[in-house]
């Protein structure tokens, strides 16, 4: 999986993690900084697993 930068912001009700450059996309939320990053990582892994299942190929190389 290609690395990308993640921004974590502290809000009144907790922390929010989102990928740099994608407006409006939240990929992790939590009560602590660590929890928001952990959830962000889980979402990336789920995406990679789903992508591989749908395309039945290596990540980044869709097969027809």
N, C-alpha and C positions, 0 to 999 in steps of 0.2 A: 504494500500500500504506500502510495506517495505521501510523504510528510507534508503537513500544512500547519500554519500558525493558528493558535487558538487564543482568543481574548477572554479573560475572566473578569467580570465586573461585580462589585459588591453593590447590592441593592438593599433597601429597607427590609425586604422579606427573604433575603438570602443571596446566593451567588448565581450568576448566569454565565455559561460558557458558550461562545459562538465562534465559527471559523472566520478568520480575517478575509474580507472581500466579498462575503455573501450577506447582504442586508436582509434582516428579518428572519434569519435562520438561527434558531436556538437549538443546540444539540446537547446541552447539559444544564441541569439546574440542581441546586442542592442547598442545604443549610450551611455548609462549610465550603471553603475553597477546594479542599481535597475531594469532597463528595461530588461537586460539579464536574471536576476533571475526570473522576472515575466514570461518571455517567456518560460524559462525552466520549471517552474511550470505548465504552460498551456500545454506543450507537455506531461508531466507526466499524467495530468488529461485526455487528449485525448487518450493516450495509454491505460489507465485503462478502460475508457469507451468503446473503441474499443475491447479490450480483453474480457470484460464482454459480449458484444454483440456477438462476434464470438463464444465464448465458452458457453454462456448462463448459466453460473454458477457463483459462488463466485470467486472473484479475487484470483488467485493462485491455483484453483481447476478445471482444464479443465474437461468437461463432454463429454461423447461420445454419 
